[in-house]
Amino acid sequence: MGAAENAAPPRQEAAPGRGAALAPVPEAVEKVVVVDQAPPPPVARLQAQRPLAPLQVTTQAPPPPMSVASGAVEPPPQVAAYQPVPQTTQQGPVLSLNSHKYTNGITLCLFLLHLAVAGFAVGFFVFKTIQDNSQHPRSRTAQRERSLLRDWLLPVEGAVALSIVLAFAWQKAVRAWPRTMVRVILWSSFGITLAVGALLMCFSMLATVGLGIAMVVFSIGTGLYACWVTRRVSFTARVFERAVQPVDKFRGLNGPAYLMVAAGFVWISVWCVAVIGAANFRFSGLTILALVVSLAWTAEVMRNVANLTASRVIALYYLRGMQSSVQFSFQRALTYNLGSACLGSLFVPTIEALRILARGLNLLEGEDEFMFSCAHCCLHVMNGVFSFGNSWAFVHIAAYGRGFVQASRSTWGQFEALPGMAALVDSDITSSVCFLTGVTSGALCVALAGSWAFVVHRHYTATVSLLAFFVGYLMTRIGMALPQACVGCYYVCYAENPGSRLFDGTIPDRLRKMQEGRDPLVPTPRFPHQRAGA
């Protein structure tokens, strides 16, 4: 039927004053007819009605009013077809930024249980130390504990205090002079570890000579690594420079890192006293080893809490343009996201160690069949684990409240979806730079505490040096959590929203040069001899 037939004629009213009788105006009648075919296009008049697919709705429009006396015959009803208005396709679920679900609850329970056991053990050994010195001050055990408190504890505490100063000095320097500090960190780690290793060997004791040789070997490896990554240094410096710029927009963003460092200082101080008490325990070796593992896990969780806080603030700035509250982000990191921080603290150091091992074997494999097999075995293990756990996951954990494994898969999936991005982030040396700041600080702490112990009680030199390096490294890594979180957000948020006006041409220019072959990547184990655009 034509369009003229679809429109019902207007209803006419009788003029006042006329005497002719008019037939009553019939009401519009709707008839519903079931059909198997798709109905024709809809009429504008019925689109507001609720669609009843697969029904065809027809209307009988009222004819013009006629006089009963005229004897006119009523015309047949005109049928207008109607097709239901299609339903609007629903969008996918919007990702929530304020999830109230606790992530990785099993790991969270294990960490809290471990923290309770460790707290009880530390309290017990501190109590035993105080009890031995108060009730039996002349006993051999009490005399040894007093000697440890005087000649062993004070150098370690001095090393912890130095590590706090170094941690925030490194962070301030990286934020102020990012282009310069990348090179300074790479080469200072080489020079300082080499010098401290030589110092330990000069103490002429078997234990210190062994530690000195280990540090010299490590310094040589650091120097080779600095030469190997020379082509990546300038790009890493530009990324650092761009990534830390939003920090000044958020007042107090460093507060969680300061708080975690302060908590770490208190815990390490009490922990050292507990180690003195554990040294006189029945199973002293296993007990001290358990305390060391506990301290490492606790310090890593502290670092990742600071990382999650900064990651949420910076990520929401990049992704939503939001000025997020630092205090609220810190509360989420300590509650809902704490389980993911605990799980990541176990996985990420292991994965990073596998990456270092795989890269080292990749450089040394040559023609040797055994080295070749070891390198590729380690590479396959790393490839299988990396997509289920990586350091980039902390951005999605902080922003969307995902679990550690889910966040690892989603972030790496975004990198793989953007051509060349996976190869680019795999060649990133930001984590290595932050790692080397911890090593450099640890070496400086060894120089201070080892020399102090050698002067006051030379037999404690090796243990004091080893513990000073350990705590100096841990405290510095907590302080450097903010720059590392900023770089992680810069990469992950760019992969999620490359068109954002908050990003400049640093990453796209690099990807374009890689695809054109003008700036190829240094090969990595995951992307050997492969260009980003291939």
N, C-alpha and C positions, 0 to 999 in steps of 0.2 A: 504494500500500500504506500501511497505517496505521503510526503510530509504534511500536506494539507489535510489528509484524512486522519493523521495521528492527533492533530490538535482539536480539542472539543470546541464547538462554537460557543460564543459567550452567551450567558443567560440574560434574557431580556425581561424587563419589568413592564407591566401594563401602565399606560399613561393615565394619570388621575383624571377623573371626570368622564371616562368612557363608560358606556353602558353595556358594551359587548361582554358576553360571558367568556371567560378564558378557561381553558383546561388546566388543571393543576400541573405544576412543573414536576416532572418525575425526578426522583433522586438518582444520583449516579450509582450504578450497580457494578460490582466487581465479580467477575467470574474467574474461577481457577480451573485451568485445563492442564492436565498432565501430559507432557510431550516427551519424546525421546531425543529430539534434536536440540541443538543449541539455540536459544532464543535470539531473535534479531536485536538490533541496538536499542537501548533504553530511551524512554521518554523522560524529559526533564522533570515532568510533574510527579513521577513516581519514584525518583531516585532516593528520596528521603525515607522511603519505606524500607523495612527490614527485608533483606534478600532471602528468598526461599528456594535456593537452587535444589533440585533441577526443575522447579515449577515455573510455568509461564503464566504471568498474571496479565489478564485482559480486562479492559474497562469498557463499559458501555456509556458513552457520553450522552447527556440529555439532548433531545432534538429541540429546535426552536418552538416556543409556545404557539399552539394552534387553537383556533376557535372550534368549539364543539359543533357549532351550527354549520361550519364550512364543510364538514364531512370529509375532511382531508384524511388521507391514510398515513399512518405513522411510518416513517422510513425505517428500514432495517438498521439495527444497531451497528455502529462503526467500531471495529476492534483495533485497538492499538497494542502492539507487543511491548514487552518489558524484559530486559535482561538484568539479573541481579548485579549489583555493584560488587566488583571483586574485593576481597578482604586485603587489607594492607599487610604486606610481609613484615613480620616482626624482625627487628634487629637482634644481633647476638647480645648476650648478657653483658652489661657494662661492668668493667672490672672495678671492684670496690677498693677504695683507698683506706677504709677504716674497718677492716675485717677484725672481728672480735674472736677469732678462732686461734687457739694456741697451736703453733706449728711444731711438728716433730716432738710430740708429747712424750714418747718413750725415751728419747735422748734427754729431754728436759728432766724427766724423773730420775734417770741414771745420774745426771750431773748433780742434781740436788741431793741425791743419796750419797754420791761421792763427796760432795761438799760437807755434808753432815759428818761423814766418817772422818774426813780429813780434819775438820774442825775439832772433833773429839780427840783425834790422835795428837794434833798440835797442842791442844789444851792439856792433855795428859802428860806429854813430854815436858812441857814448860813447867807444869806442877811438880814433876819429878825432879827437875833441875833445881827449882826453888827449895823443895823439901830436902834434898841432899845437902844443899849448902846451909840451910838453917838448922837442921837437926844433927847432922854429922859433918861439921865444918872441917874436921881434921882428917876425914877419911880420904883414901886415895882417889875415890871417884869424885868427891867434892873438889879436891885440889885440881884434878884434871879439868873439871868443868869450869872452874874459875880461870884457869889458864886459857881455855878456849874462849871464854867470854871476853877476856882482856886482849889476847893476842890474835884471835881468829875472827871474832865477831866485829870488832871495830874496823878493820880493813874492809870487810865485806860491806858494812854499812856505809863506809866512805865511797865505795864503788857504786852502791845503789844511788847515793845522793848525786854523784857525778853523772850517772846515767840519766837521771831526770833532767839535769841541766843540758846535757847533750841532746836528749830527745827533742826538747822544744827549741834548742838552737838549730838543729837540723830542719825542723819543720818551718821555723821562721825564715831560715835562709832559702829553703826551697820555694816558699811563697814569695819572697822578695826578689830573688834572682834565679828563677827557674832555668833559664838557658845556660847559666854558668854552672849551677850546682850539679847538674847531671854529670858533667865531665869531672867536676871536683870529687863527687862521691865515688865514681868509678876508679879514679886514679889514687885518691887518698886511701881507699880501702887497701889497695895494693901496697902502697908505701908504708902505711901504719902497721898493717899486719906483718909485713916483712921486718920492720924495725923492732916490733914487740917480740916476734919470734927470736930474733937475734939476742934481745935482752934476756929472754928466758934461758937461752942456751948459755949465756954468760954466767948464770947463777951456778953452773957446774954441779948440778945434782941430777941424778938419773931421771927423776920424774919431770923436773923442769926442762931438761934437755929434750925429752920426748915431746912435751907440749910445744917447745920451741920449734922442733922439726916439723910438727904438724902445722903450725902457723906459717912457717916458711913455705911449705908445699902448697898450702891454701893460697898464700899471697901470689905464688907463681901462677896458679890456676886463675886467680882473679885478674892478673895482668894479661894473660892470654885471652880471657873472656872480654876484657876491655878493648883489646885489639880487634877481636872478632866482630864486636857490635859497633864499631866505629861508624859505619854507614847508617846506623839507626839512631845515633845520639841526637842529631839535629832535629829529627822529627819528634823524638821523645821529649826534647826540651820544649818544642812548640806546643805539644799536647799538654805538658805540665803548665806552661804559661797560660793557656786558654782554660784549662780545667779548674785552676785554683782562683780564677777571677770572681766567680759568684760568692766566694766565702765572705768577702767584705760586705755583701748585701744582708747578711744574717748575723745579727749581734748575738754573741754568746755561743757561736757554733763550736768553738774550741772548748767550751765548758765541760761537756761529757768526757773529752780526752783528759783534761786536767783532773777531773774527779776520779777517773779510772787509774790515772798515774798515782794519785794520792792514796787510793785504796790499795794499789799494788805495793806502794812503799810500806804501808802499815802491815799488810799481810806478809811481805817478804821479811820484815824485821822480826815479827813473831815467829815466822817459819824458821829463821836461822837459829833462834833460841831452841826451838823444838828439835832441830837437827843435832844440837849439842846434847840434848837429853837422849835422843835416839842413838847416839854414838855409844852409849853405855847400856843399850838394850841388848836382849839376848840375841836377836837376829838383826844386828845393826846394819849389815850390808843391804839386805832386802828391804828393811824399813826405810833407810835413807833413799834407796832407789824409788820406792813407792812415793815418798814425799816429793822427790824431784819430778816424777811424772805428773803428780797431782798439781804441783806448782806450774808446770808447763801448760797443762790443760786450762787451769784457772786463768793464767795470764793471757792465753789465746782468746778465751771467752771475753775477757775484759777488752781486749783489742777489738774484737768483732762487735761488741756492744757499741763502742765508739764509732766503728765503721758503719754499722746499721743506722745510727743516729744521723751521721753526716750524709749517708746515702739517701735516706728518706727526704731530708730537707733539699738536697741538691737535685734529686731525681724529680720531685714534684715541681721544682722550679723549671726544669727543662721540659717536662711532659705536660704540665698543666698551667704553668706560669703562676704558681701559688707561692705565697710567702708563708711557708709552714712553720709551726711553732717548734722551736728546738726542744723545749721542755716536754711537749707532747710526744715528739719523736723519740726522745730518750726514755720516756715511760713505756712506750710500745716496745722498744728494744729490750727493756728489762722484764717485760711481761709476755706479750703475745709472741714475739719473735725470738725469745731467749732460747727455745729449743733448737731453732735453726742455727743460731749462733754457736750452740754447743756442738751440734753435728758438724757444722762447717769447720769448727776448730779442730776436730779430729781428722777430717778428710783433706782439707786444703793443704796443710803442711806436708802430708804424705804425697799428695799429687804434685806439689811443687818439687819435692825431692825426686820424684820419678821424672819430672821434666828435666831437672838438672842432670840426672844420671843418663837419661836418654840422649840429651844433647852432647854430653861428654863422650859417650860411647859412639855417637854418630860421627864425631870428629876423629875418633881413634880407630874406627873399625878397619879402614884400609882394605888390604887383601887378606887379612887374617880371617879364616873361616869361623873360629870360635868367637872373636870379637863381633863379627858380622851377625852371628846367630844371637849373641847376647843383646846387641843393639836392637835388632828387629823384634826379639821377644819382649824387651822392655817397652818398645814402641807400641806393640799390639796391646799390651796390658794398659798402657797409658791411654791409648785410643778408646779402649772399652770403658775405662773409668771416667775419662774426662767429660763425656756428655752427661754423666750422672752426678758429677760433683766438680765444680770449679769456682774460682774466686769471684767471677762475674755474677754469680747467683745472688750475692748480697744486695744488689740493686733491686731486683724483683722481690726479694724477701722483704726489704724495707718498704718498697712502694706499694705492693699488692698483697702482702701478708701470705705469700706462698711458702710451702715447705722447701727445704734445701734442695732435694732432688728435682722437684717440679720446677723450681726457679732455675736450676742449672740447665735443665733441658730447654726451657723457654728462652733463656738468654742465648744459649748456643744455637738454637734454632733460628733466632733472629739474625745472628751473625751469618749463618749459612744461607739465609734467604736473600741477603744483600750481596751481590757479586763482589768478590774480593775481600769482603770484610772479615771472614773467618781467618784467612791467611794473614791479614793485617794485624788482628788482635793476637794471633798466635806468636807473631814476631815482636810483640810489645815487650819492652824491658823495664816497665815501671815497677813490677813486683821485684825484679832483680835489684833495681836501684834502692828500693826501700829495704830489701834484705841486706844489702851491703852497708846501709847506714847503721843497721843493728850490729853487723859484724865489726864495723869501724869503732862504734861506741864500746862494744865489748872488749876490743883490743886495747882501747885507751883505759878502760877500767882495769884490765889486767896489768897495765903498766903501773897504775897507781897502787892497787891493792897488792900486787906481787912484790913490788919494791918495799912497800910498808911492812908486809909480813916477813920479807927477807931480813929486814933490819931488826925487828922486834923478836921474831921467832922463826928462824929459817926453815925449820921442819914443816911449818904450815904453808910454805910458799906455794907448793903445787896445788893443794886443795883450795887455798884462798884464790889463786889465779883462775882455776877452773870455775869456781862458783862465781867469781866476779865477772867473768866473761858471760856466763849464763844469765845472770840477773841483768847485766848491762844490755845484753841483746834484747831480752824480753821487755824491759822498760822502754827502750828506744822504739821498738816496734809498736808499742801502745801509743806513743806520742806521734808516730808517723802514720797513724790510721787515717787521719783527716786527708792528707794529700792523696793517699792511695784510693780512698773512697771517691774523691773528686774525679780522679782519672777514670775509675770504673764507671761512674755515672756518665762521664763524657762519651765513652765508647758505647755503652749500652743504650743510652737515650738517643744517641744519633742513629743507631741501628733501628730503633723503634720508630723514630720520627725524623727521617733525614731532611725533610723540607722545613724544619723549624727555623725561624729567623734568629734564634739564639745561638746557632752554630755558624761559624765562618767557613772558609774554604779549606781549612787545614786537612780534614779527612778526605773530602771529595777530590781535592787536588792530588793528594797522595794516591788515591785509588785510580785516578785517571792516568797518572804517570806510570803506575804499575801496569795498567792494561795496555798502554802504548809502548811499554818496554823501555821507557826513558829512565825509570827509577825502580828496577826490579828489587824484589825482596831478597834479603839474605836467607838462604834455605834454613828451614827448621825441620825437626824430625817429623812433625805432622804434615808439613808441606815441603818436601824435599825437591829442590830444583824446579819449583813450580811458580809461575806468575799468578798474580791475583786474578787476572781476568781469564785465565785458561779454564 
